[in-house]
Amino acid sequence: MRTILLAEDEAAIARVLSAYLKRAGFDVRHAADGEQALLLFDELSPDLVLLDVMMPAVDGWIVLERIRQRSSCPIIMLTAKGDVADRLEGLNRGADDYMSKPFVPEEVVARVNAVLRRPIRWIQGSEMRYFGNLTVDFAARRVCLNGAELLLSPRDLSLLLFLAEYPNRMFTREQLIEQVWGIDYEGSDRAVDLSIKRLRQALSHWPLAEGEIRTLRGTGYQFWVGE
């Protein structure tokens, strides 16, 4: 049985969501504030976190940041703030999905199932690979160039890890969206191009003889490495 950590300070919402999630077959553990959520996260190692933004003690943004420092556990943000800027902030900070209140409990369950269905190969690697001066640690989700860790957004890091797992293999934008952003992503595939652009900037000091992210015109992208 998969465990869901529900971090929500509004008791009525927590009761309703817990009931629906339990009915769907999940083991649900509830935290009423951010501090308790972090303690339960370390204790339970849940399969997914439903995380309210506005919570006492420690708010959801801080909880998200601290979880992302040590885990790739899927996180769905719950908040009364529904404008685009807030949604983008959550996704850019490493959230996997974002739901605005009020919401229908059945949709929350559907979103949870959708996120848990997403491929997770790229966050469960157990190897460390070396591509010349570029070191990729899949287990720790760290990429270092010339001994210095690259500071990447969670999404850009996930894309780089996925590509590095399959060197010299070509992927279309659609395949990368499905594997990294998830099949339920509703944005433009231009997000892939922008992420690739940022990765190339981060890898600008990686010698071309060792490798590069190549564009195969009209086809897709490839993490190319030299022989």
DRENKEZA-847072 format. One record per residue (C-alpha): residue number from 0; x, y, z. Coordinates in steps of 0.25 Angstrom, whole numbers. Example, Ala and Ser with C-alpha at 12.3 -4.5 7.8 and 13.67 -1.06 7.14 Angstrom:
<vopas>
 resi     u     v     w
    0    49   -18    31
    1    55    -4    29
</vopas>
This chain:
<vopas>
 resi     u     v     w
    0     0     0     0
    1     6    14    -4
    2     7    24     7
    3     2    39     5
    4     7    50    14
    5    -4    60    15
    6     1    73    20
    7   -11    82    22
    8   -15    91    34
    9   -30    92    31
   10   -36    80    38
   11   -49    79    30
   12   -41    79    17
   13   -31    69    23
   14   -43    60    27
   15   -49    60    14
   16   -36    57     6
   17   -32    46    15
   18   -45    39    14
   19   -45    40    -2
   20   -30    35    -2
   21   -32    24     8
   22   -44    19    -1
   23   -35    19   -13
   24   -26    10    -6
   25   -15    19     0
   26    -9    19    14
   27   -11    34    18
   28    -3    41    29
   29    -7    55    33
   30     2    67    37
   31    -5    79    43
   32     7    89    41
   33    20    89    33
   34    29    85    45
   35    21    73    47
   36    21    70    32
   37    36    70    31
   38    37    60    43
   39    27    51    37
   40    34    51    24
   41    47    47    30
   42    40    36    38
   43    31    31    27
   44    38    33    14
   45    24    34     7
   46    21    31    -8
   47    15    45   -10
   48    13    58    -2
   49     1    67    -3
   50     6    80     2
   51    -2    92     6
   52     5   105     4
   53     0   113    15
   54     3   106    28
   55     7   110    42
   56    21   108    48
   57    27   105    35
   58    20   109    22
   59    19   100    10
   60    30   107     1
   61    40   104    12
   62    35    89    14
   63    36    88    -2
   64    50    93    -2
   65    55    84    10
   66    49    72     4
   67    56    75   -10
   68    69    76    -3
   69    69    61     0
   70    58    54    -8
   71    51    54   -21
   72    38    49   -15
   73    26    54   -23
   74    20    67   -17
   75     6    73   -21
   76     4    87   -16
   77   -10    91   -10
   78   -13   105    -9
   79   -23   116    -9
   80   -14   124   -18
   81   -18   121   -32
   82   -11   131   -41
   83    -1   127   -52
   84    11   133   -44
   85     9   125   -32
   86     7   112   -40
   87    20   115   -47
   88    27   118   -34
   89    23   104   -29
   90    27    96   -41
   91    40   104   -42
   92    43   101   -28
   93    42    86   -31
   94    27    82   -29
   95    21    72   -38
   96     7    78   -39
   97    -1    89   -33
   98   -16    90   -29
   99   -23   102   -26
  100   -34   102   -15
  101   -46   100   -15
  102   -44    86   -22
  103   -52    74   -24
  104   -47    62   -16
  105   -48    52   -27
  106   -39    61   -36
  107   -28    61   -25
  108   -29    46   -25
  109   -28    46   -40
  110   -16    55   -39
  111    -9    47   -29
  112   -11    34   -37
  113    -6    42   -50
  114     7    47   -43
  115    10    33   -37
  116     9    27   -51
  117    20    36   -57
  118    33    29   -60
  119    43    30   -49
  120    55    23   -55
  121    62    36   -55
  122    61    38   -40
  123    65    24   -36
  124    78    22   -42
  125    89    16   -34
  126   101    19   -42
  127   111    29   -44
  128   116    32   -58
  129   128    40   -63
  130   128    47   -76
  131   141    53   -77
  132   141    65   -67
  133   126    63   -65
  134   122    54   -53
  135   107    50   -52
  136   103    44   -39
  137    89    38   -41
  138    87    33   -27
  139    90    47   -21
  140    84    55   -33
  141    97    63   -34
  142   104    67   -46
  143   118    73   -45
  144   127    79   -56
  145   142    81   -53
  146   139    77   -39
  147   128    88   -37
  148   114    84   -35
  149   104    90   -45
  150    93    98   -39
  151    81    95   -47
  152    66    96   -45
  153    59    82   -41
  154    53    81   -55
  155    66    84   -63
  156    74    74   -54
  157    63    64   -56
  158    64    66   -71
  159    80    65   -71
  160    79    52   -62
  161    70    46   -72
  162    78    49   -84
  163    91    45   -77
  164    85    31   -74
  165    84    29   -89
  166    96    34   -96
  167    96    36  -111
  168    81    32  -111
  169    72    42  -118
  170    59    47  -112
  171    48    55  -118
  172    42    67  -110
  173    29    58  -108
  174    37    47  -102
  175    45    56   -93
  176    31    63   -88
  177    26    49   -85
  178    38    44   -78
  179    42    57   -70
  180    30    66   -69
  181    20    55   -69
  182     9    50   -78
  183    -1    60   -72
  184     7    72   -75
  185    -2    82   -82
  186     8    93   -86
  187    16    96   -98
  188    27    87  -103
  189    35    99  -104
  190    38    97   -89
  191    48    86   -94
  192    55    96  -103
  193    57   106   -92
  194    62    95   -82
  195    72    90   -93
  196    77   104   -95
  197    79   106   -80
  198    86    93   -79
  199    96    97   -90
  200    99   109   -83
  201   102   101   -71
  202   111    92   -79
  203   118   103   -87
  204   131    99   -81
  205   130    84   -84
  206   140    81   -95
  207   133    78  -108
  208   142    66  -110
  209   136    59   -98
  210   121    62  -100
  211   110    72  -103
  212    95    72  -104
  213    92    72  -119
  214    80    76  -127
  215    76    67  -138
  216    69    76  -147
  217    54    72  -148
  218    56    60  -139
  219    60    63  -125
  220    71    64  -115
  221    83    55  -112
  222    93    54  -100
  223   105    51  -109
  224   118    47  -103
  225   131    44  -110
  226   137    30  -111
</vopas>
